Every structure is written in C-alpha cells, then in structure tokens.
Amino acid sequence: MSLFSLFSLTLSKNWDSILYKVSKENRFDVYKEETWKIIQTL
C-alpha cells in the first residue's frame, strides 16, 4: 500500500470530524492542524 492511499484512507475515516470542526468553528487552521495530526500518525 502506498503512502498516499494510506493517507487517503486515514483521512476519509477522520474527514467527518474534521469537517465538523471546521464548519463549527469556521476556521481553516483547524483543518490544517487536524490534517497535520493525521500525517504525523502515519
């Protein structure tokens, strides 16, 4: 499995919660922060 597909899979699992946080707080930095956390856990 490539890193990208692994990343995509992980991202899709967390995507709902990320989108919820972003829409709730309306802050793009939250999205970036959450995405970075996911990248770091790979």
C-alpha positions as CSV (number, residue, x, y, z in Angstrom):
1,M,0.0,0.0,0.0
2,S,1.4,3.4,-1.0
3,L,1.7,6.2,1.5
4,F,-0.9,8.2,-0.5
5,S,-3.5,5.5,-0.3
6,L,-2.8,5.0,3.3
7,F,-3.1,8.7,3.9
8,S,-6.4,8.8,1.9
9,L,-7.8,6.0,3.9
10,T,-6.9,7.6,7.2
11,L,-8.2,11.0,6.0
12,S,-11.5,9.6,4.9
13,K,-12.0,8.0,8.4
14,N,-11.4,11.3,10.1
15,W,-12.9,13.5,7.4
16,D,-16.3,13.9,9.0
17,S,-15.0,15.0,12.4
18,I,-12.5,17.4,10.7
19,L,-15.3,18.9,8.5
20,Y,-17.5,19.2,11.6
21,K,-14.8,21.1,13.5
22,V,-14.1,23.4,10.5
23,S,-17.7,24.2,9.9
24,K,-18.5,24.6,13.6
25,E,-15.6,27.0,14.2
26,N,-15.3,28.2,10.7
27,R,-11.5,28.1,10.9
28,F,-9.3,26.8,8.2
29,D,-6.4,26.5,10.6
30,V,-8.3,23.8,12.5
31,Y,-8.5,21.8,9.2
32,K,-4.8,22.2,8.7
33,E,-4.0,21.3,12.2
34,E,-6.1,18.1,12.1
35,T,-4.7,17.1,8.8
36,W,-1.2,17.6,10.1
37,K,-2.0,15.3,13.1
38,I,-3.1,12.6,10.7
39,I,0.1,12.9,8.7
40,Q,2.1,12.6,11.8
41,T,0.4,9.4,12.9
42,L,1.3,7.6,9.7
